[in-house]
Amino acid sequence: MSRLLAVLAGLATVPAALAQEPFPAGRPIEFVVLFPAGSSADVTARVLAEGMGKRLGTQIVVVNRPGGGGAVGYRYAVSQAPDGHHLVWNSNSISTTYHTGTLPFDYRSFVPVARVQIETPFLFVRSNTAWKSVRDILQYAKASPGKLTVGNSGFGSHTHLSSVWLFRAAGAQITDVPFSAAQVVPSLLGGEVDAVVQLPSALAGHVKTGAVRALVALSATRDRSFPDVPTAKEAGLSAVAELWRGVVVPKGTPQRIVAKLEGVIRDTVQDPGFARAAERLLVTPAFLPAAEFGRLVAREDAEIAKAVESMGLRKSPK
């Protein structure tokens, strides 16, 4: 802990030489992804990295640092040099990990560059269960408090809080079961849990084969991934938990570099090729520039802090 704080303090001042260093400086750019290779976060980051790399004329290398609902990756990234050669594929997890005590620092340790996309968490069950609708599973959960087991991508992860939001809004008591991101889908398919809250890309293939059924979308409007699946609002529940993803850099990164990266991301996200890839990957392009993205992160952080406290999930930072 003390070593980490010392590193953060050391990064507070950017040497004058760094402020004037050419960017990119003739070497690859590292793009830290907080989840495993093959996950939704990883695949979409690679699409973005390819487009950005072409525009910057340099290689952008995706580095996976999974664990702790994103905390492992954030701990690694925050100690990297603020020179524009270390990007982070950020999400709402910066706030969930901090406010649930998994991370000892918050979003202010990074500088926002741009939001890129949003994704919708869904509640999934195996198709051989008796639950054909969200109403069915809520009736079961209410009739048998604590018996329904719902998997998520780790304590304090966005899918964990999404699950809590959904079932609390319904007045149902369940048992949340945290897994590593790579274990969630197998846990559902293997019958270890009754249901999972996950992003559409994680289970779209299993929905297509008929092995898994999506019951409800935690989005403001129906998601194009599964347009026949109703939103929680349609089911009479106040539960919206859209996941955003965007790029941030370590605090102290020169503004000229942030501005250049923002412009490159804007051009990449607005490219028709990116839009086509996003549709295949079941995500929605949603570019926001640095300033607006920063305000969104700050606003949502305050909302998540209140939610975590009301749920009794707050723990002291580790």
C-alpha positions in Angstrom: 0.0 0.0 0.0 2.7 2.5 1.0 4.8 1.5 -2.1 1.8 2.2 -4.3 1.1 5.6 -2.7 4.8 6.5 -3.2 4.5 5.6 -6.9 1.4 7.8 -7.3 3.2 10.7 -5.6 6.2 10.2 -7.9 4.0 10.5 -10.9 2.4 13.7 -9.8 5.1 15.8 -11.5 5.9 15.4 -15.2 9.5 16.2 -16.1 9.9 19.0 -18.6 11.6 16.6 -21.0 8.6 14.3 -21.1 6.3 17.2 -21.9 8.3 17.9 -25.0 9.0 14.3 -26.1 7.5 13.4 -29.6 4.4 11.3 -29.5 4.4 8.5 -30.4 8.1 8.2 -29.6 9.0 5.4 -32.0 8.0 2.5 -29.8 4.8 0.5 -29.3 1.9 1.7 -27.1 0.7 -0.6 -24.4 -3.1 -0.9 -24.0 -4.0 -2.5 -20.7 -7.2 -4.6 -20.7 -8.6 -5.5 -17.3 -10.2 -8.8 -18.4 -9.0 -12.0 -20.0 -8.2 -12.6 -23.7 -11.3 -13.5 -25.6 -13.6 -11.6 -23.3 -15.9 -8.8 -24.5 -13.6 -6.2 -23.1 -10.6 -7.8 -24.8 -12.0 -8.3 -28.3 -13.4 -4.8 -28.5 -10.2 -3.3 -27.3 -8.3 -5.1 -30.0 -10.6 -3.6 -32.7 -10.0 -0.1 -31.3 -6.3 -0.7 -31.0 -6.0 -1.8 -34.6 -7.8 1.4 -35.8 -5.8 3.7 -33.6 -2.5 2.1 -34.5 -3.1 2.7 -38.2 -3.8 6.3 -37.6 -0.9 6.9 -35.2 1.5 4.9 -37.4 2.6 2.7 -34.5 1.8 -0.7 -33.0 -0.7 -0.7 -30.1 -0.1 -3.9 -28.0 -3.0 -5.2 -25.9 -1.8 -6.5 -22.5 -4.4 -8.4 -20.5 -4.2 -7.9 -16.7 -7.3 -9.7 -15.4 -8.5 -10.2 -11.8 -10.4 -8.5 -9.0 -13.1 -7.1 -11.2 -10.5 -4.9 -12.9 -8.4 -4.0 -9.8 -5.3 -6.0 -10.9 -5.2 -4.1 -14.2 -5.7 -0.7 -12.5 -3.0 -1.3 -10.0 -0.6 -2.1 -12.8 -1.6 0.7 -15.0 -1.5 3.5 -12.4 2.3 2.9 -11.9 3.2 3.3 -15.6 4.9 6.3 -17.0 2.5 9.2 -18.0 3.9 9.5 -21.5 1.0 8.4 -23.7 2.4 5.0 -24.3 0.3 3.4 -21.6 -3.5 3.3 -22.3 -6.1 1.7 -20.1 -9.4 0.2 -21.3 -11.4 1.8 -18.6 -15.1 1.1 -17.5 -17.5 1.6 -14.7 -15.3 -0.9 -12.8 -13.0 1.9 -11.7 -15.8 3.0 -9.4 -17.2 -0.4 -8.4 -13.7 -1.7 -7.4 -12.9 1.4 -5.4 -16.1 1.7 -3.5 -16.3 -2.0 -2.7 -12.7 -1.8 -1.2 -10.9 -3.8 -3.9 -8.9 -0.8 -5.1 -7.1 1.8 -2.9 -7.4 4.7 -5.4 -10.2 6.1 -7.5 -10.9 7.5 -11.0 -8.9 10.6 -10.3 -5.6 8.7 -10.6 -6.3 8.6 -14.4 -7.0 11.2 -17.0 -10.0 10.7 -19.3 -9.3 10.5 -23.0 -12.6 9.4 -24.6 -15.6 7.1 -24.1 -15.9 4.6 -26.9 -18.9 2.4 -26.4 -21.7 1.0 -24.2 -22.8 -2.5 -23.5 -25.9 -3.9 -21.8 -25.8 -6.5 -19.0 -28.5 -9.3 -19.3 -29.8 -11.9 -16.9 -29.2 -15.4 -18.5 -30.5 -18.8 -17.5 -30.1 -22.3 -19.1 -32.9 -23.0 -21.5 -33.8 -26.3 -19.8 -35.0 -24.4 -16.7 -38.7 -23.6 -16.0 -38.0 -19.8 -16.1 -39.3 -18.5 -19.4 -39.5 -14.8 -18.4 -38.1 -12.5 -15.8 -41.4 -12.7 -14.0 -41.0 -16.4 -13.6 -37.5 -16.2 -12.0 -38.5 -13.3 -9.8 -41.5 -15.3 -8.5 -39.2 -18.2 -7.7 -36.7 -15.9 -6.0 -39.3 -14.3 -3.8 -40.9 -17.6 -2.9 -37.5 -19.1 -1.9 -35.3 -16.3 -0.4 -31.6 -16.9 -0.9 -32.0 -20.1 -2.9 -31.5 -18.7 -6.3 -27.8 -18.5 -7.2 -26.6 -15.9 -9.6 -23.1 -15.8 -11.0 -21.1 -12.7 -11.8 -17.6 -11.6 -12.8 -16.2 -11.1 -9.3 -17.0 -9.2 -6.1 -17.4 -5.5 -6.8 -17.6 -6.0 -10.6 -20.2 -4.3 -12.7 -22.0 -7.5 -13.3 -22.1 -8.1 -9.5 -23.7 -4.7 -8.8 -26.0 -5.1 -11.8 -27.3 -8.3 -10.3 -27.8 -6.7 -6.9 -29.6 -3.7 -8.5 -31.9 -6.0 -10.4 -33.0 -8.2 -7.6 -33.2 -5.5 -5.0 -35.4 -3.5 -7.3 -37.7 -6.6 -7.4 -37.5 -7.1 -3.6 -36.0 -10.5 -4.0 -33.2 -12.1 -2.0 -30.7 -14.2 -3.9 -27.2 -15.6 -3.4 -24.6 -13.8 -5.6 -21.7 -16.1 -6.6 -18.5 -14.3 -7.7 -16.3 -16.0 -10.3 -13.3 -14.9 -12.3 -14.4 -13.5 -15.7 -13.4 -16.7 -17.5 -15.4 -18.9 -15.2 -18.8 -17.3 -15.3 -20.1 -18.9 -18.5 -18.9 -22.4 -17.7 -20.5 -22.0 -14.2 -23.9 -21.5 -15.8 -23.5 -24.1 -18.5 -22.3 -26.6 -16.0 -25.1 -26.0 -13.6 -23.0 -24.5 -10.8 -25.4 -21.6 -10.6 -29.0 -21.0 -11.6 -28.3 -17.8 -13.6 -25.7 -15.2 -14.5 -25.6 -11.5 -15.2 -23.3 -11.0 -18.2 -22.7 -8.9 -21.3 -24.3 -10.2 -24.5 -21.1 -11.2 -26.3 -20.3 -13.7 -23.5 -23.3 -15.9 -24.2 -24.7 -14.9 -27.6 -23.4 -18.1 -29.2 -25.1 -20.2 -26.5 -28.4 -18.2 -27.0 -28.1 -18.9 -30.7 -27.8 -22.7 -30.2 -30.7 -22.7 -27.8 -28.7 -23.7 -24.7 -29.2 -20.4 -22.9 -32.0 -17.9 -22.6 -31.8 -14.2 -22.0 -34.6 -13.0 -19.6 -34.1 -9.3 -19.2 -31.9 -6.4 -20.3 -30.6 -3.8 -17.8 -30.7 -1.0 -20.3 -32.8 2.1 -20.8 -34.1 0.8 -24.1 -34.1 -2.7 -25.7 -30.7 -3.7 -26.8 -30.1 -4.6 -30.5 -28.2 -7.7 -29.4 -31.4 -9.4 -28.3 -34.2 -7.1 -29.4 -36.9 -9.5 -28.3 -35.8 -9.4 -24.7 -37.6 -6.8 -22.5 -35.9 -4.3 -20.4 -36.2 -4.3 -16.6 -38.2 -1.1 -16.9 -40.8 -3.0 -19.1 -41.0 -5.5 -16.3 -41.8 -2.7 -13.8 -38.3 -2.6 -12.3 -36.1 0.5 -11.9 -32.8 -1.1 -12.8 -30.6 0.4 -15.6 -26.9 -0.6 -15.5 -25.4 0.0 -18.9 -21.6 -0.6 -19.0 -19.5 2.0 -20.7 -15.9 1.5 -21.9 -13.4 4.2 -22.8 -9.7 5.1 -22.7 -7.8 6.7 -19.9 -4.1 7.3 -19.2 -2.1 7.7 -16.0 -2.4 11.0 -14.2 0.3 13.5 -15.4 0.1 12.6 -19.1 0.6 15.9 -21.0 -2.5 17.5 -22.4 -1.2 17.6 -25.9 -0.9 13.8 -25.9 -4.4 13.4 -24.4 -5.8 15.7 -27.2 -4.0 13.7 -29.9 -5.3 10.4 -28.5 -8.8 11.8 -28.2 -8.8 12.8 -31.9 -7.5 9.5 -33.0 -10.1 7.7 -31.0 -12.9 9.9 -32.4 -11.7 9.1 -36.0 -11.5 5.4 -35.3 -15.0 5.2 -33.6 -16.6 7.2 -36.4 -15.1 4.9 -39.1 -17.8 2.7 -40.8 -15.5 -0.3 -40.3 -15.5 0.2 -36.6 -19.3 0.4 -36.6 -19.6 -2.8 -38.5 -17.2 -4.5 -36.1 -19.1 -3.2 -33.1 -22.4 -4.6 -34.5 -20.7 -8.0 -34.9 -19.4 -7.8 -31.3 -22.8 -6.7 -29.9 -21.6 -3.4 -28.6 -22.9 0.2 -29.4 -20.4 2.9 -30.4 -20.9 5.9 -28.2 -18.0 8.4 -28.5 -17.6 11.1 -25.9 -14.7 13.6 -25.8 -12.4 13.9 -22.9 -14.2 16.6 -21.0 -17.6 15.1 -21.3 -16.3 11.7 -20.6 -14.7 13.0 -17.4 -17.9 14.5 -16.2 -19.8 11.2 -16.9 -17.2 9.3 -14.8 -17.4 11.7 -11.9 -21.2 11.7 -11.9 -21.5 7.9 -12.1 -18.8 7.5 -9.4 -21.0 9.5 -7.0 -24.0 7.4 -7.9 -22.1 4.1 -7.5 -20.8 5.3 -4.1 -24.3 5.8 -2.8 -25.5 2.5 -4.3 -22.7 0.5 -2.8 -23.2 2.1 0.6 -27.0 1.4 0.5 -26.3 -2.2 -0.4 -23.9 -2.7 2.5 -21.1 -3.6 0.1 -18.6 -0.9 1.1 -15.4 -2.2 2.5 -12.1 -0.5 3.5 -9.7 -0.1 0.5 -7.0 -2.8 0.4 
